Amino acid sequence: MSDQLTHFNEQNRAKMVDVSDKSVTKRTAVAKSQVKMKPETLARIKEGTVAKGDVLAVAQVAGIMAAKKTWEIIPMCHPLPLTGVDIRFSFAGDDTLLVETTVKTTGQTGVEMEALTAASAAVLTVYDMCKAMDKEMVLGPTYLVSKTGGKSGDFHR
């Protein structure tokens, strides 16, 4: 890993990294997050009885949309043609919803930020849809699980 900061120019001002000389490779990133909530809240999500609708369906679409628009909200991200976005949900105990996102592209820069943004948007959507019944939900941690492709090679937590 390089200690050199690549998002600053010679005047120490922010810049978008120039990836025009980087090789096009197949790239993937997997990120995870979670929402810890009251058992009653998770039970209602599982049962599909939340007043705002199907929480997991909406969170899944929100995560996919967020991955596609990451470059619009994270200033130094490149717009990328994503070739795949998948979001999976599972449960830990009676109070925790787990979220795992996988994002893929074939390009000159990685999709770590897209996977992390998708996971973040998914858990934020769960909070939004359930906050009327549970304002004490805790989101996160959100973290990168793995990434493949590119000059820096593969990473696996």
Phi and psi in radians as a Rosetta constraint file:
Dihedral C 1 N 2 CA 2 C 2 CIRCULARHARMONIC -1.614 0.35
Dihedral N 2 CA 2 C 2 N 3 CIRCULARHARMONIC 2.455 0.35
Dihedral C 2 N 3 CA 3 C 3 CIRCULARHARMONIC -1.523 0.35
Dihedral N 3 CA 3 C 3 N 4 CIRCULARHARMONIC -0.140 0.35
Dihedral C 3 N 4 CA 4 C 4 CIRCULARHARMONIC -1.242 0.35
Dihedral N 4 CA 4 C 4 N 5 CIRCULARHARMONIC 2.259 0.35
Dihedral C 4 N 5 CA 5 C 5 CIRCULARHARMONIC -1.394 0.35
Dihedral N 5 CA 5 C 5 N 6 CIRCULARHARMONIC 2.157 0.35
Dihedral C 5 N 6 CA 6 C 6 CIRCULARHARMONIC -1.688 0.35
Dihedral N 6 CA 6 C 6 N 7 CIRCULARHARMONIC -0.126 0.35
Dihedral C 6 N 7 CA 7 C 7 CIRCULARHARMONIC -1.710 0.35
Dihedral N 7 CA 7 C 7 N 8 CIRCULARHARMONIC 0.361 0.35
Dihedral C 7 N 8 CA 8 C 8 CIRCULARHARMONIC -2.256 0.35
Dihedral N 8 CA 8 C 8 N 9 CIRCULARHARMONIC 2.478 0.35
Dihedral C 8 N 9 CA 9 C 9 CIRCULARHARMONIC -1.547 0.35
Dihedral N 9 CA 9 C 9 N 10 CIRCULARHARMONIC -3.054 0.35
Dihedral C 9 N 10 CA 10 C 10 CIRCULARHARMONIC -1.138 0.35
Dihedral N 10 CA 10 C 10 N 11 CIRCULARHARMONIC -0.269 0.35
Dihedral C 10 N 11 CA 11 C 11 CIRCULARHARMONIC -1.675 0.35
Dihedral N 11 CA 11 C 11 N 12 CIRCULARHARMONIC 0.191 0.35
Dihedral C 11 N 12 CA 12 C 12 CIRCULARHARMONIC 1.072 0.35
Dihedral N 12 CA 12 C 12 N 13 CIRCULARHARMONIC 0.573 0.35
Dihedral C 12 N 13 CA 13 C 13 CIRCULARHARMONIC -1.892 0.35
Dihedral N 13 CA 13 C 13 N 14 CIRCULARHARMONIC 2.650 0.35
Dihedral C 13 N 14 CA 14 C 14 CIRCULARHARMONIC -1.089 0.35
Dihedral N 14 CA 14 C 14 N 15 CIRCULARHARMONIC 2.517 0.35
Dihedral C 14 N 15 CA 15 C 15 CIRCULARHARMONIC -2.569 0.35
Dihedral N 15 CA 15 C 15 N 16 CIRCULARHARMONIC 2.749 0.35
Dihedral C 15 N 16 CA 16 C 16 CIRCULARHARMONIC -1.497 0.35
Dihedral N 16 CA 16 C 16 N 17 CIRCULARHARMONIC 2.269 0.35
Dihedral C 16 N 17 CA 17 C 17 CIRCULARHARMONIC -1.089 0.35
Dihedral N 17 CA 17 C 17 N 18 CIRCULARHARMONIC 2.400 0.35
Dihedral C 17 N 18 CA 18 C 18 CIRCULARHARMONIC -1.445 0.35
Dihedral N 18 CA 18 C 18 N 19 CIRCULARHARMONIC 1.988 0.35
Dihedral C 18 N 19 CA 19 C 19 CIRCULARHARMONIC -1.833 0.35
Dihedral N 19 CA 19 C 19 N 20 CIRCULARHARMONIC 0.188 0.35
Dihedral C 19 N 20 CA 20 C 20 CIRCULARHARMONIC -1.095 0.35
Dihedral N 20 CA 20 C 20 N 21 CIRCULARHARMONIC -0.420 0.35
Dihedral C 20 N 21 CA 21 C 21 CIRCULARHARMONIC -1.682 0.35
Dihedral N 21 CA 21 C 21 N 22 CIRCULARHARMONIC -0.010 0.35
Dihedral C 21 N 22 CA 22 C 22 CIRCULARHARMONIC -1.384 0.35
Dihedral N 22 CA 22 C 22 N 23 CIRCULARHARMONIC 2.634 0.35
Dihedral C 22 N 23 CA 23 C 23 CIRCULARHARMONIC -1.296 0.35
Dihedral N 23 CA 23 C 23 N 24 CIRCULARHARMONIC 2.562 0.35
Dihedral C 23 N 24 CA 24 C 24 CIRCULARHARMONIC -1.404 0.35
Dihedral N 24 CA 24 C 24 N 25 CIRCULARHARMONIC 2.119 0.35
Dihedral C 24 N 25 CA 25 C 25 CIRCULARHARMONIC -2.385 0.35
Dihedral N 25 CA 25 C 25 N 26 CIRCULARHARMONIC 2.823 0.35
Dihedral C 25 N 26 CA 26 C 26 CIRCULARHARMONIC -1.311 0.35
Dihedral N 26 CA 26 C 26 N 27 CIRCULARHARMONIC 2.281 0.35
Dihedral C 26 N 27 CA 27 C 27 CIRCULARHARMONIC -2.309 0.35
Dihedral N 27 CA 27 C 27 N 28 CIRCULARHARMONIC 2.477 0.35
Dihedral C 27 N 28 CA 28 C 28 CIRCULARHARMONIC -2.390 0.35
Dihedral N 28 CA 28 C 28 N 29 CIRCULARHARMONIC 2.721 0.35
Dihedral C 28 N 29 CA 29 C 29 CIRCULARHARMONIC -2.553 0.35
Dihedral N 29 CA 29 C 29 N 30 CIRCULARHARMONIC 2.475 0.35
Dihedral C 29 N 30 CA 30 C 30 CIRCULARHARMONIC -2.152 0.35
Dihedral N 30 CA 30 C 30 N 31 CIRCULARHARMONIC 2.300 0.35
Dihedral C 30 N 31 CA 31 C 31 CIRCULARHARMONIC -2.273 0.35
Dihedral N 31 CA 31 C 31 N 32 CIRCULARHARMONIC 2.733 0.35
Dihedral C 31 N 32 CA 32 C 32 CIRCULARHARMONIC -2.290 0.35
Dihedral N 32 CA 32 C 32 N 33 CIRCULARHARMONIC 2.688 0.35
Dihedral C 32 N 33 CA 33 C 33 CIRCULARHARMONIC -2.653 0.35
Dihedral N 33 CA 33 C 33 N 34 CIRCULARHARMONIC -3.130 0.35
Dihedral C 33 N 34 CA 34 C 34 CIRCULARHARMONIC -2.770 0.35
Dihedral N 34 CA 34 C 34 N 35 CIRCULARHARMONIC 2.843 0.35
Dihedral C 34 N 35 CA 35 C 35 CIRCULARHARMONIC -2.264 0.35
Dihedral N 35 CA 35 C 35 N 36 CIRCULARHARMONIC 2.099 0.35
Dihedral C 35 N 36 CA 36 C 36 CIRCULARHARMONIC -1.677 0.35
Dihedral N 36 CA 36 C 36 N 37 CIRCULARHARMONIC 2.300 0.35
Dihedral C 36 N 37 CA 37 C 37 CIRCULARHARMONIC -2.580 0.35
Dihedral N 37 CA 37 C 37 N 38 CIRCULARHARMONIC 3.071 0.35
Dihedral C 37 N 38 CA 38 C 38 CIRCULARHARMONIC -1.144 0.35
Dihedral N 38 CA 38 C 38 N 39 CIRCULARHARMONIC 2.492 0.35
Dihedral C 38 N 39 CA 39 C 39 CIRCULARHARMONIC -0.945 0.35
Dihedral N 39 CA 39 C 39 N 40 CIRCULARHARMONIC -0.614 0.35
Dihedral C 39 N 40 CA 40 C 40 CIRCULARHARMONIC -1.122 0.35
Dihedral N 40 CA 40 C 40 N 41 CIRCULARHARMONIC -0.631 0.35
Dihedral C 40 N 41 CA 41 C 41 CIRCULARHARMONIC -1.159 0.35
Dihedral N 41 CA 41 C 41 N 42 CIRCULARHARMONIC -0.816 0.35
Dihedral C 41 N 42 CA 42 C 42 CIRCULARHARMONIC -1.127 0.35
Dihedral N 42 CA 42 C 42 N 43 CIRCULARHARMONIC -0.656 0.35
Dihedral C 42 N 43 CA 43 C 43 CIRCULARHARMONIC -1.065 0.35
Dihedral N 43 CA 43 C 43 N 44 CIRCULARHARMONIC -0.720 0.35
Dihedral C 43 N 44 CA 44 C 44 CIRCULARHARMONIC -1.190 0.35
Dihedral N 44 CA 44 C 44 N 45 CIRCULARHARMONIC -0.619 0.35
Dihedral C 44 N 45 CA 45 C 45 CIRCULARHARMONIC -1.089 0.35
Dihedral N 45 CA 45 C 45 N 46 CIRCULARHARMONIC -0.831 0.35
Dihedral C 45 N 46 CA 46 C 46 CIRCULARHARMONIC -1.082 0.35
Dihedral N 46 CA 46 C 46 N 47 CIRCULARHARMONIC -0.682 0.35
Dihedral C 46 N 47 CA 47 C 47 CIRCULARHARMONIC -1.347 0.35
Dihedral N 47 CA 47 C 47 N 48 CIRCULARHARMONIC -0.305 0.35
Dihedral C 47 N 48 CA 48 C 48 CIRCULARHARMONIC 1.317 0.35
Dihedral N 48 CA 48 C 48 N 49 CIRCULARHARMONIC 0.554 0.35
Dihedral C 48 N 49 CA 49 C 49 CIRCULARHARMONIC -1.932 0.35
Dihedral N 49 CA 49 C 49 N 50 CIRCULARHARMONIC 0.362 0.35
Dihedral C 49 N 50 CA 50 C 50 CIRCULARHARMONIC -1.345 0.35
Dihedral N 50 CA 50 C 50 N 51 CIRCULARHARMONIC 2.327 0.35
Dihedral C 50 N 51 CA 51 C 51 CIRCULARHARMONIC -0.983 0.35
Dihedral N 51 CA 51 C 51 N 52 CIRCULARHARMONIC -0.587 0.35
Dihedral C 51 N 52 CA 52 C 52 CIRCULARHARMONIC -1.373 0.35
Dihedral N 52 CA 52 C 52 N 53 CIRCULARHARMONIC -0.178 0.35
Dihedral C 52 N 53 CA 53 C 53 CIRCULARHARMONIC 2.165 0.35
Dihedral N 53 CA 53 C 53 N 54 CIRCULARHARMONIC -2.820 0.35
Dihedral C 53 N 54 CA 54 C 54 CIRCULARHARMONIC -1.306 0.35
Dihedral N 54 CA 54 C 54 N 55 CIRCULARHARMONIC 1.738 0.35
Dihedral C 54 N 55 CA 55 C 55 CIRCULARHARMONIC -1.029 0.35
Dihedral N 55 CA 55 C 55 N 56 CIRCULARHARMONIC -0.809 0.35
Dihedral C 55 N 56 CA 56 C 56 CIRCULARHARMONIC -1.198 0.35
Dihedral N 56 CA 56 C 56 N 57 CIRCULARHARMONIC -0.643 0.35
Dihedral C 56 N 57 CA 57 C 57 CIRCULARHARMONIC -1.125 0.35
Dihedral N 57 CA 57 C 57 N 58 CIRCULARHARMONIC -0.760 0.35
Dihedral C 57 N 58 CA 58 C 58 CIRCULARHARMONIC -1.199 0.35
Dihedral N 58 CA 58 C 58 N 59 CIRCULARHARMONIC -0.728 0.35
Dihedral C 58 N 59 CA 59 C 59 CIRCULARHARMONIC -1.111 0.35
Dihedral N 59 CA 59 C 59 N 60 CIRCULARHARMONIC -0.635 0.35
Dihedral C 59 N 60 CA 60 C 60 CIRCULARHARMONIC -1.133 0.35
Dihedral N 60 CA 60 C 60 N 61 CIRCULARHARMONIC -0.806 0.35
Dihedral C 60 N 61 CA 61 C 61 CIRCULARHARMONIC -1.140 0.35
Dihedral N 61 CA 61 C 61 N 62 CIRCULARHARMONIC -0.704 0.35
Dihedral C 61 N 62 CA 62 C 62 CIRCULARHARMONIC -1.061 0.35
Dihedral N 62 CA 62 C 62 N 63 CIRCULARHARMONIC -0.741 0.35
Dihedral C 62 N 63 CA 63 C 63 CIRCULARHARMONIC -1.120 0.35
Dihedral N 63 CA 63 C 63 N 64 CIRCULARHARMONIC -0.742 0.35
Dihedral C 63 N 64 CA 64 C 64 CIRCULARHARMONIC -1.103 0.35
Dihedral N 64 CA 64 C 64 N 65 CIRCULARHARMONIC -0.806 0.35
Dihedral C 64 N 65 CA 65 C 65 CIRCULARHARMONIC -1.066 0.35
Dihedral N 65 CA 65 C 65 N 66 CIRCULARHARMONIC -0.710 0.35
Dihedral C 65 N 66 CA 66 C 66 CIRCULARHARMONIC -1.117 0.35
Dihedral N 66 CA 66 C 66 N 67 CIRCULARHARMONIC -0.734 0.35
Dihedral C 66 N 67 CA 67 C 67 CIRCULARHARMONIC -1.016 0.35
Dihedral N 67 CA 67 C 67 N 68 CIRCULARHARMONIC -0.767 0.35
Dihedral C 67 N 68 CA 68 C 68 CIRCULARHARMONIC -1.170 0.35
Dihedral N 68 CA 68 C 68 N 69 CIRCULARHARMONIC -0.413 0.35
Dihedral C 68 N 69 CA 69 C 69 CIRCULARHARMONIC -1.948 0.35
Dihedral N 69 CA 69 C 69 N 70 CIRCULARHARMONIC 0.245 0.35
Dihedral C 69 N 70 CA 70 C 70 CIRCULARHARMONIC -0.929 0.35
Dihedral N 70 CA 70 C 70 N 71 CIRCULARHARMONIC -0.753 0.35
Dihedral C 70 N 71 CA 71 C 71 CIRCULARHARMONIC -1.061 0.35
Dihedral N 71 CA 71 C 71 N 72 CIRCULARHARMONIC -0.370 0.35
Dihedral C 71 N 72 CA 72 C 72 CIRCULARHARMONIC -1.445 0.35
Dihedral N 72 CA 72 C 72 N 73 CIRCULARHARMONIC -0.335 0.35
Dihedral C 72 N 73 CA 73 C 73 CIRCULARHARMONIC -2.035 0.35
Dihedral N 73 CA 73 C 73 N 74 CIRCULARHARMONIC -0.295 0.35
Dihedral C 73 N 74 CA 74 C 74 CIRCULARHARMONIC -1.867 0.35
Dihedral N 74 CA 74 C 74 N 75 CIRCULARHARMONIC 1.927 0.35
Dihedral C 74 N 75 CA 75 C 75 CIRCULARHARMONIC -0.923 0.35
Dihedral N 75 CA 75 C 75 N 76 CIRCULARHARMONIC -0.666 0.35
Dihedral C 75 N 76 CA 76 C 76 CIRCULARHARMONIC -1.733 0.35
Dihedral N 76 CA 76 C 76 N 77 CIRCULARHARMONIC 0.150 0.35
Dihedral C 76 N 77 CA 77 C 77 CIRCULARHARMONIC -1.377 0.35
Dihedral N 77 CA 77 C 77 N 78 CIRCULARHARMONIC 2.537 0.35
Dihedral C 77 N 78 CA 78 C 78 CIRCULARHARMONIC -1.496 0.35
Dihedral N 78 CA 78 C 78 N 79 CIRCULARHARMONIC 2.558 0.35
Dihedral C 78 N 79 CA 79 C 79 CIRCULARHARMONIC -1.226 0.35
Dihedral N 79 CA 79 C 79 N 80 CIRCULARHARMONIC 2.235 0.35
Dihedral C 79 N 80 CA 80 C 80 CIRCULARHARMONIC -2.141 0.35
Dihedral N 80 CA 80 C 80 N 81 CIRCULARHARMONIC 2.483 0.35
Dihedral C 80 N 81 CA 81 C 81 CIRCULARHARMONIC -1.429 0.35
Dihedral N 81 CA 81 C 81 N 82 CIRCULARHARMONIC 1.723 0.35
Dihedral C 81 N 82 CA 82 C 82 CIRCULARHARMONIC -1.282 0.35
Dihedral N 82 CA 82 C 82 N 83 CIRCULARHARMONIC 2.418 0.35
Dihedral C 82 N 83 CA 83 C 83 CIRCULARHARMONIC -1.777 0.35
Dihedral N 83 CA 83 C 83 N 84 CIRCULARHARMONIC -0.182 0.35
Dihedral C 83 N 84 CA 84 C 84 CIRCULARHARMONIC -2.989 0.35
Dihedral N 84 CA 84 C 84 N 85 CIRCULARHARMONIC 2.476 0.35
Dihedral C 84 N 85 CA 85 C 85 CIRCULARHARMONIC -2.440 0.35
Dihedral N 85 CA 85 C 85 N 86 CIRCULARHARMONIC 2.206 0.35
Dihedral C 85 N 86 CA 86 C 86 CIRCULARHARMONIC -2.301 0.35
Dihedral N 86 CA 86 C 86 N 87 CIRCULARHARMONIC 2.402 0.35
Dihedral C 86 N 87 CA 87 C 87 CIRCULARHARMONIC -2.241 0.35
Dihedral N 87 CA 87 C 87 N 88 CIRCULARHARMONIC 2.219 0.35
Dihedral C 87 N 88 CA 88 C 88 CIRCULARHARMONIC -2.114 0.35
Dihedral N 88 CA 88 C 88 N 89 CIRCULARHARMONIC 2.517 0.35
Dihedral C 88 N 89 CA 89 C 89 CIRCULARHARMONIC -2.051 0.35
Dihedral N 89 CA 89 C 89 N 90 CIRCULARHARMONIC 2.542 0.35
Dihedral C 89 N 90 CA 90 C 90 CIRCULARHARMONIC -2.608 0.35
Dihedral N 90 CA 90 C 90 N 91 CIRCULARHARMONIC 3.108 0.35
Dihedral C 90 N 91 CA 91 C 91 CIRCULARHARMONIC -2.236 0.35
Dihedral N 91 CA 91 C 91 N 92 CIRCULARHARMONIC 2.525 0.35
Dihedral C 91 N 92 CA 92 C 92 CIRCULARHARMONIC -2.143 0.35
Dihedral N 92 CA 92 C 92 N 93 CIRCULARHARMONIC 1.963 0.35
Dihedral C 92 N 93 CA 93 C 93 CIRCULARHARMONIC 1.153 0.35
Dihedral N 93 CA 93 C 93 N 94 CIRCULARHARMONIC -2.733 0.35
Dihedral C 93 N 94 CA 94 C 94 CIRCULARHARMONIC -1.778 0.35
Dihedral N 94 CA 94 C 94 N 95 CIRCULARHARMONIC 0.158 0.35
Dihedral C 94 N 95 CA 95 C 95 CIRCULARHARMONIC -2.385 0.35
Dihedral N 95 CA 95 C 95 N 96 CIRCULARHARMONIC 0.138 0.35
Dihedral C 95 N 96 CA 96 C 96 CIRCULARHARMONIC -2.334 0.35
Dihedral N 96 CA 96 C 96 N 97 CIRCULARHARMONIC 2.212 0.35
Dihedral C 96 N 97 CA 97 C 97 CIRCULARHARMONIC -1.744 0.35
Dihedral N 97 CA 97 C 97 N 98 CIRCULARHARMONIC 2.181 0.35
Dihedral C 97 N 98 CA 98 C 98 CIRCULARHARMONIC -1.773 0.35
Dihedral N 98 CA 98 C 98 N 99 CIRCULARHARMONIC 2.468 0.35
Dihedral C 98 N 99 CA 99 C 99 CIRCULARHARMONIC -2.203 0.35
Dihedral N 99 CA 99 C 99 N 100 CIRCULARHARMONIC 2.288 0.35
Dihedral C 99 N 100 CA 100 C 100 CIRCULARHARMONIC -2.253 0.35
Dihedral N 100 CA 100 C 100 N 101 CIRCULARHARMONIC 2.235 0.35
Dihedral C 100 N 101 CA 101 C 101 CIRCULARHARMONIC -2.037 0.35
Dihedral N 101 CA 101 C 101 N 102 CIRCULARHARMONIC 2.494 0.35
Dihedral C 101 N 102 CA 102 C 102 CIRCULARHARMONIC -2.237 0.35
Dihedral N 102 CA 102 C 102 N 103 CIRCULARHARMONIC 2.235 0.35
Dihedral C 102 N 103 CA 103 C 103 CIRCULARHARMONIC -2.195 0.35
Dihedral N 103 CA 103 C 103 N 104 CIRCULARHARMONIC 2.435 0.35
Dihedral C 103 N 104 CA 104 C 104 CIRCULARHARMONIC -2.285 0.35
Dihedral N 104 CA 104 C 104 N 105 CIRCULARHARMONIC 2.627 0.35
Dihedral C 104 N 105 CA 105 C 105 CIRCULARHARMONIC -2.721 0.35
Dihedral N 105 CA 105 C 105 N 106 CIRCULARHARMONIC 2.923 0.35
Dihedral C 105 N 106 CA 106 C 106 CIRCULARHARMONIC -2.114 0.35
Dihedral N 106 CA 106 C 106 N 107 CIRCULARHARMONIC 1.930 0.35
Dihedral C 106 N 107 CA 107 C 107 CIRCULARHARMONIC -2.946 0.35
Dihedral N 107 CA 107 C 107 N 108 CIRCULARHARMONIC -2.860 0.35
Dihedral C 107 N 108 CA 108 C 108 CIRCULARHARMONIC -1.767 0.35
Dihedral N 108 CA 108 C 108 N 109 CIRCULARHARMONIC -0.046 0.35
Dihedral C 108 N 109 CA 109 C 109 CIRCULARHARMONIC -2.559 0.35
Dihedral N 109 CA 109 C 109 N 110 CIRCULARHARMONIC 2.758 0.35
Dihedral C 109 N 110 CA 110 C 110 CIRCULARHARMONIC -1.381 0.35
Dihedral N 110 CA 110 C 110 N 111 CIRCULARHARMONIC 3.036 0.35
Dihedral C 110 N 111 CA 111 C 111 CIRCULARHARMONIC -2.049 0.35
Dihedral N 111 CA 111 C 111 N 112 CIRCULARHARMONIC 0.443 0.35
Dihedral C 111 N 112 CA 112 C 112 CIRCULARHARMONIC -1.047 0.35
Dihedral N 112 CA 112 C 112 N 113 CIRCULARHARMONIC -0.795 0.35
Dihedral C 112 N 113 CA 113 C 113 CIRCULARHARMONIC -1.144 0.35
Dihedral N 113 CA 113 C 113 N 114 CIRCULARHARMONIC -0.607 0.35
Dihedral C 113 N 114 CA 114 C 114 CIRCULARHARMONIC -1.158 0.35
Dihedral N 114 CA 114 C 114 N 115 CIRCULARHARMONIC -0.722 0.35
Dihedral C 114 N 115 CA 115 C 115 CIRCULARHARMONIC -1.156 0.35
Dihedral N 115 CA 115 C 115 N 116 CIRCULARHARMONIC -0.756 0.35
Dihedral C 115 N 116 CA 116 C 116 CIRCULARHARMONIC -1.150 0.35
Dihedral N 116 CA 116 C 116 N 117 CIRCULARHARMONIC -0.686 0.35
Dihedral C 116 N 117 CA 117 C 117 CIRCULARHARMONIC -1.167 0.35
Dihedral N 117 CA 117 C 117 N 118 CIRCULARHARMONIC -0.703 0.35
Dihedral C 117 N 118 CA 118 C 118 CIRCULARHARMONIC -1.073 0.35
Dihedral N 118 CA 118 C 118 N 119 CIRCULARHARMONIC -0.798 0.35
Dihedral C 118 N 119 CA 119 C 119 CIRCULARHARMONIC -1.098 0.35
Dihedral N 119 CA 119 C 119 N 120 CIRCULARHARMONIC -0.739 0.35
Dihedral C 119 N 120 CA 120 C 120 CIRCULARHARMONIC -1.123 0.35
Dihedral N 120 CA 120 C 120 N 121 CIRCULARHARMONIC -0.793 0.35
Dihedral C 120 N 121 CA 121 C 121 CIRCULARHARMONIC -1.127 0.35
Dihedral N 121 CA 121 C 121 N 122 CIRCULARHARMONIC -0.649 0.35
Dihedral C 121 N 122 CA 122 C 122 CIRCULARHARMONIC -1.101 0.35
Dihedral N 122 CA 122 C 122 N 123 CIRCULARHARMONIC -0.827 0.35
Dihedral C 122 N 123 CA 123 C 123 CIRCULARHARMONIC -1.236 0.35
Dihedral N 123 CA 123 C 123 N 124 CIRCULARHARMONIC -0.596 0.35
Dihedral C 123 N 124 CA 124 C 124 CIRCULARHARMONIC -1.105 0.35
Dihedral N 124 CA 124 C 124 N 125 CIRCULARHARMONIC -0.647 0.35
Dihedral C 124 N 125 CA 125 C 125 CIRCULARHARMONIC -1.161 0.35
Dihedral N 125 CA 125 C 125 N 126 CIRCULARHARMONIC -0.718 0.35
Dihedral C 125 N 126 CA 126 C 126 CIRCULARHARMONIC -1.026 0.35
Dihedral N 126 CA 126 C 126 N 127 CIRCULARHARMONIC -0.799 0.35
Dihedral C 126 N 127 CA 127 C 127 CIRCULARHARMONIC -1.029 0.35
Dihedral N 127 CA 127 C 127 N 128 CIRCULARHARMONIC -0.851 0.35
Dihedral C 127 N 128 CA 128 C 128 CIRCULARHARMONIC -1.012 0.35
Dihedral N 128 CA 128 C 128 N 129 CIRCULARHARMONIC -0.739 0.35
Dihedral C 128 N 129 CA 129 C 129 CIRCULARHARMONIC -1.335 0.35
Dihedral N 129 CA 129 C 129 N 130 CIRCULARHARMONIC -0.334 0.35
Dihedral C 129 N 130 CA 130 C 130 CIRCULARHARMONIC -2.031 0.35
Dihedral N 130 CA 130 C 130 N 131 CIRCULARHARMONIC 0.003 0.35
Dihedral C 130 N 131 CA 131 C 131 CIRCULARHARMONIC -1.099 0.35
Dihedral N 131 CA 131 C 131 N 132 CIRCULARHARMONIC -0.461 0.35
Dihedral C 131 N 132 CA 132 C 132 CIRCULARHARMONIC -1.114 0.35
Dihedral N 132 CA 132 C 132 N 133 CIRCULARHARMONIC -0.516 0.35
Dihedral C 132 N 133 CA 133 C 133 CIRCULARHARMONIC -1.820 0.35
Dihedral N 133 CA 133 C 133 N 134 CIRCULARHARMONIC -0.206 0.35
Dihedral C 133 N 134 CA 134 C 134 CIRCULARHARMONIC -2.746 0.35
Dihedral N 134 CA 134 C 134 N 135 CIRCULARHARMONIC 1.567 0.35
Dihedral C 134 N 135 CA 135 C 135 CIRCULARHARMONIC -1.426 0.35
Dihedral N 135 CA 135 C 135 N 136 CIRCULARHARMONIC -0.093 0.35
Dihedral C 135 N 136 CA 136 C 136 CIRCULARHARMONIC -1.648 0.35
Dihedral N 136 CA 136 C 136 N 137 CIRCULARHARMONIC 0.153 0.35
Dihedral C 136 N 137 CA 137 C 137 CIRCULARHARMONIC -0.998 0.35
Dihedral N 137 CA 137 C 137 N 138 CIRCULARHARMONIC 2.527 0.35
Dihedral C 137 N 138 CA 138 C 138 CIRCULARHARMONIC -2.040 0.35
Dihedral N 138 CA 138 C 138 N 139 CIRCULARHARMONIC 2.208 0.35
Dihedral C 138 N 139 CA 139 C 139 CIRCULARHARMONIC -1.736 0.35
Dihedral N 139 CA 139 C 139 N 140 CIRCULARHARMONIC 2.389 0.35
Dihedral C 139 N 140 CA 140 C 140 CIRCULARHARMONIC 1.726 0.35
Dihedral N 140 CA 140 C 140 N 141 CIRCULARHARMONIC 3.090 0.35
Dihedral C 140 N 141 CA 141 C 141 CIRCULARHARMONIC -1.274 0.35
Dihedral N 141 CA 141 C 141 N 142 CIRCULARHARMONIC 2.699 0.35
Dihedral C 141 N 142 CA 142 C 142 CIRCULARHARMONIC -1.977 0.35
Dihedral N 142 CA 142 C 142 N 143 CIRCULARHARMONIC 2.253 0.35
Dihedral C 142 N 143 CA 143 C 143 CIRCULARHARMONIC -2.702 0.35
Dihedral N 143 CA 143 C 143 N 144 CIRCULARHARMONIC 2.767 0.35
Dihedral C 143 N 144 CA 144 C 144 CIRCULARHARMONIC -1.405 0.35
Dihedral N 144 CA 144 C 144 N 145 CIRCULARHARMONIC 2.234 0.35
Dihedral C 144 N 145 CA 145 C 145 CIRCULARHARMONIC -1.581 0.35
Dihedral N 145 CA 145 C 145 N 146 CIRCULARHARMONIC -0.783 0.35
Dihedral C 145 N 146 CA 146 C 146 CIRCULARHARMONIC -2.814 0.35
Dihedral N 146 CA 146 C 146 N 147 CIRCULARHARMONIC 2.803 0.35
Dihedral C 146 N 147 CA 147 C 147 CIRCULARHARMONIC -2.612 0.35
Dihedral N 147 CA 147 C 147 N 148 CIRCULARHARMONIC 2.555 0.35
Dihedral C 147 N 148 CA 148 C 148 CIRCULARHARMONIC -2.270 0.35
Dihedral N 148 CA 148 C 148 N 149 CIRCULARHARMONIC 2.710 0.35
Dihedral C 148 N 149 CA 149 C 149 CIRCULARHARMONIC 1.579 0.35
Dihedral N 149 CA 149 C 149 N 150 CIRCULARHARMONIC 2.845 0.35
Dihedral C 149 N 150 CA 150 C 150 CIRCULARHARMONIC 1.577 0.35
Dihedral N 150 CA 150 C 150 N 151 CIRCULARHARMONIC 3.002 0.35
Dihedral C 150 N 151 CA 151 C 151 CIRCULARHARMONIC -1.122 0.35
Dihedral N 151 CA 151 C 151 N 152 CIRCULARHARMONIC -0.624 0.35
Dihedral C 151 N 152 CA 152 C 152 CIRCULARHARMONIC -1.369 0.35
Dihedral N 152 CA 152 C 152 N 153 CIRCULARHARMONIC -0.100 0.35
Dihedral C 152 N 153 CA 153 C 153 CIRCULARHARMONIC 1.447 0.35
Dihedral N 153 CA 153 C 153 N 154 CIRCULARHARMONIC -2.936 0.35
Dihedral C 153 N 154 CA 154 C 154 CIRCULARHARMONIC -1.506 0.35
Dihedral N 154 CA 154 C 154 N 155 CIRCULARHARMONIC 2.678 0.35
Dihedral C 154 N 155 CA 155 C 155 CIRCULARHARMONIC -2.346 0.35
Dihedral N 155 CA 155 C 155 N 156 CIRCULARHARMONIC 2.329 0.35
Dihedral C 155 N 156 CA 156 C 156 CIRCULARHARMONIC -2.389 0.35
Dihedral N 156 CA 156 C 156 N 157 CIRCULARHARMONIC 2.097 0.35
